Amino acid sequence: MNTTAATASAGPLLLVADDDRDSADQLALLLKAALQCEVVTAYDGGDALAQALARSPVAMVLDLEMPVFSGAEVASRVRAACPVPPLLLVVSGNAPALRALQAAAVPVFDSSFGKPLRFEQLLVALVDRAGLVAH
């Protein structure tokens, strides 16, 4: 478990999970700079799930393809376990997989974003749908 720039009074919790450590860490730093919240990272689906269940984030930004559990598996398990699940966002460079997720009868994610990520669109979703506050 990695806590990126976390402090006790940082506010709501946002979890970023990506098996590409550089991508996860960079996105976490950008989000911490842009939003008034605590940001933590996970580098595989197992850690992301464990942190989500233990810490109750208001939002999760998940890579789709990760070891242990995929982003979709993490999102499904979080939805099943949490009476009020966090905002679940997926980021992936796999366009066919994103289209399949978007076409699913029962959506796993609240929103999906392709790579390269348009950071401003992600911020809008986090502010508008998770109630996070921008700096």
TORKOL-4160 file (C-alpha; in steps of 0.2 Angstrom, whole numbers, padded with zeros to 4 digits, m for minus):
135
<pt num="1" X="0000" Y="0000" Z="0000"/>
<pt num="2" X="0007" Y="0017" Z="m0005"/>
<pt num="3" X="0000" Y="0034" Z="0002"/>
<pt num="4" X="0005" Y="0047" Z="m0010"/>
<pt num="5" X="0006" Y="0065" Z="m0002"/>
<pt num="6" X="m0007" Y="0059" Z="0011"/>
<pt num="7" X="m0010" Y="0069" Z="0027"/>
<pt num="8" X="m0022" Y="0066" Z="0041"/>
<pt num="9" X="m0032" Y="0082" Z="0037"/>
<pt num="10" X="m0032" Y="0080" Z="0018"/>
<pt num="11" X="m0051" Y="0078" Z="0016"/>
<pt num="12" X="m0060" Y="0065" Z="0006"/>
<pt num="13" X="m0050" Y="0050" Z="m0001"/>
<pt num="14" X="m0047" Y="0046" Z="m0019"/>
<pt num="15" X="m0039" Y="0030" Z="m0024"/>
<pt num="16" X="m0029" Y="0028" Z="m0040"/>
<pt num="17" X="m0024" Y="0011" Z="m0046"/>
<pt num="18" X="m0013" Y="0006" Z="m0061"/>
<pt num="19" X="0000" Y="m0007" Z="m0063"/>
<pt num="20" X="0011" Y="0006" Z="m0072"/>
<pt num="21" X="0019" Y="0013" Z="m0056"/>
<pt num="22" X="0025" Y="0029" Z="m0065"/>
<pt num="23" X="0007" Y="0032" Z="m0072"/>
<pt num="24" X="m0001" Y="0029" Z="m0055"/>
<pt num="25" X="0011" Y="0040" Z="m0046"/>
<pt num="26" X="0010" Y="0054" Z="m0059"/>
<pt num="27" X="m0009" Y="0054" Z="m0060"/>
<pt num="28" X="m0009" Y="0054" Z="m0040"/>
<pt num="29" X="0002" Y="0069" Z="m0040"/>
<pt num="30" X="m0008" Y="0079" Z="m0053"/>
<pt num="31" X="m0024" Y="0075" Z="m0044"/>
<pt num="32" X="m0017" Y="0080" Z="m0027"/>
<pt num="33" X="m0012" Y="0097" Z="m0034"/>
<pt num="34" X="m0029" Y="0100" Z="m0042"/>
<pt num="35" X="m0041" Y="0093" Z="m0029"/>
<pt num="36" X="m0043" Y="0096" Z="m0010"/>
<pt num="37" X="m0042" Y="0077" Z="m0005"/>
<pt num="38" X="m0031" Y="0064" Z="0000"/>
<pt num="39" X="m0024" Y="0053" Z="m0014"/>
<pt num="40" X="m0018" Y="0035" Z="m0012"/>
<pt num="41" X="m0011" Y="0023" Z="m0025"/>
<pt num="42" X="m0012" Y="0005" Z="m0028"/>
<pt num="43" X="m0001" Y="m0005" Z="m0041"/>
<pt num="44" X="m0012" Y="m0020" Z="m0043"/>
<pt num="45" X="m0031" Y="m0025" Z="m0042"/>
<pt num="46" X="m0029" Y="m0034" Z="m0026"/>
<pt num="47" X="m0021" Y="m0019" Z="m0017"/>
<pt num="48" X="m0034" Y="m0008" Z="m0024"/>
<pt num="49" X="m0048" Y="m0019" Z="m0018"/>
<pt num="50" X="m0041" Y="m0021" Z="m0001"/>
<pt num="51" X="m0038" Y="m0002" Z="0001"/>
<pt num="52" X="m0056" Y="0002" Z="m0005"/>
<pt num="53" X="m0064" Y="m0010" Z="0007"/>
<pt num="54" X="m0053" Y="m0004" Z="0022"/>
<pt num="55" X="m0053" Y="0015" Z="0018"/>
<pt num="56" X="m0070" Y="0019" Z="0009"/>
<pt num="57" X="m0064" Y="0031" Z="m0004"/>
<pt num="58" X="m0076" Y="0043" Z="m0012"/>
<pt num="59" X="m0069" Y="0039" Z="m0029"/>
<pt num="60" X="m0058" Y="0027" Z="m0038"/>
<pt num="61" X="m0048" Y="0029" Z="m0054"/>
<pt num="62" X="m0044" Y="0011" Z="m0060"/>
<pt num="63" X="m0033" Y="0005" Z="m0074"/>
<pt num="64" X="m0043" Y="m0008" Z="m0084"/>
<pt num="65" X="m0029" Y="m0021" Z="m0086"/>
<pt num="66" X="m0020" Y="m0025" Z="m0069"/>
<pt num="67" X="m0013" Y="m0040" Z="m0061"/>
<pt num="68" X="m0022" Y="m0050" Z="m0047"/>
<pt num="69" X="m0039" Y="m0042" Z="m0052"/>
<pt num="70" X="m0043" Y="m0032" Z="m0067"/>
<pt num="71" X="m0051" Y="m0014" Z="m0064"/>
<pt num="72" X="m0068" Y="m0022" Z="m0069"/>
<pt num="73" X="m0066" Y="m0035" Z="m0056"/>
<pt num="74" X="m0061" Y="m0023" Z="m0043"/>
<pt num="75" X="m0076" Y="m0011" Z="m0048"/>
<pt num="76" X="m0088" Y="m0026" Z="m0047"/>
<pt num="77" X="m0082" Y="m0032" Z="m0030"/>
<pt num="78" X="m0083" Y="m0014" Z="m0023"/>
<pt num="79" X="m0100" Y="m0012" Z="m0029"/>
<pt num="80" X="m0106" Y="m0028" Z="m0022"/>
<pt num="81" X="m0098" Y="m0025" Z="m0005"/>
<pt num="82" X="m0102" Y="m0006" Z="m0002"/>
<pt num="83" X="m0120" Y="0000" Z="0002"/>
<pt num="84" X="m0115" Y="0016" Z="m0006"/>
<pt num="85" X="m0100" Y="0013" Z="m0018"/>
<pt num="86" X="m0088" Y="0026" Z="m0023"/>
<pt num="87" X="m0088" Y="0034" Z="m0040"/>
<pt num="88" X="m0079" Y="0021" Z="m0051"/>
<pt num="89" X="m0069" Y="0028" Z="m0066"/>
<pt num="90" X="m0059" Y="0017" Z="m0078"/>
<pt num="91" X="m0044" Y="0023" Z="m0088"/>
<pt num="92" X="m0038" Y="0012" Z="m0102"/>
<pt num="93" X="m0029" Y="0012" Z="m0119"/>
<pt num="94" X="m0038" Y="m0003" Z="m0124"/>
<pt num="95" X="m0052" Y="0005" Z="m0135"/>
<pt num="96" X="m0062" Y="m0011" Z="m0139"/>
<pt num="97" X="m0062" Y="m0016" Z="m0121"/>
<pt num="98" X="m0069" Y="0001" Z="m0116"/>
<pt num="99" X="m0082" Y="0000" Z="m0129"/>
<pt num="100" X="m0088" Y="m0017" Z="m0123"/>
<pt num="101" X="m0089" Y="m0010" Z="m0105"/>
<pt num="102" X="m0099" Y="0005" Z="m0111"/>
<pt num="103" X="m0111" Y="m0007" Z="m0120"/>
<pt num="104" X="m0114" Y="m0018" Z="m0106"/>
<pt num="105" X="m0132" Y="m0020" Z="m0100"/>
<pt num="106" X="m0126" Y="m0017" Z="m0082"/>
<pt num="107" X="m0112" Y="m0004" Z="m0081"/>
<pt num="108" X="m0097" Y="m0008" Z="m0070"/>
<pt num="109" X="m0090" Y="0009" Z="m0071"/>
<pt num="110" X="m0098" Y="0026" Z="m0069"/>
<pt num="111" X="m0087" Y="0034" Z="m0083"/>
<pt num="112" X="m0073" Y="0028" Z="m0094"/>
<pt num="113" X="m0058" Y="0037" Z="m0101"/>
<pt num="114" X="m0046" Y="0032" Z="m0115"/>
<pt num="115" X="m0028" Y="0034" Z="m0115"/>
<pt num="116" X="m0020" Y="0046" Z="m0117"/>
<pt num="117" X="m0030" Y="0053" Z="m0103"/>
<pt num="118" X="m0038" Y="0070" Z="m0105"/>
<pt num="119" X="m0035" Y="0076" Z="m0087"/>
<pt num="120" X="m0047" Y="0090" Z="m0087"/>
<pt num="121" X="m0062" Y="0078" Z="m0091"/>
<pt num="122" X="m0056" Y="0067" Z="m0077"/>
<pt num="123" X="m0056" Y="0082" Z="m0065"/>
<pt num="124" X="m0074" Y="0087" Z="m0071"/>
<pt num="125" X="m0080" Y="0070" Z="m0067"/>
<pt num="126" X="m0072" Y="0070" Z="m0050"/>
<pt num="127" X="m0079" Y="0087" Z="m0045"/>
<pt num="128" X="m0096" Y="0085" Z="m0053"/>
<pt num="129" X="m0100" Y="0067" Z="m0048"/>
<pt num="130" X="m0089" Y="0063" Z="m0033"/>
<pt num="131" X="m0091" Y="0080" Z="m0025"/>
<pt num="132" X="m0073" Y="0083" Z="m0024"/>
<pt num="133" X="m0067" Y="0102" Z="m0023"/>
<pt num="134" X="m0054" Y="0109" Z="m0035"/>
<pt num="135" X="m0040" Y="0120" Z="m0028"/>
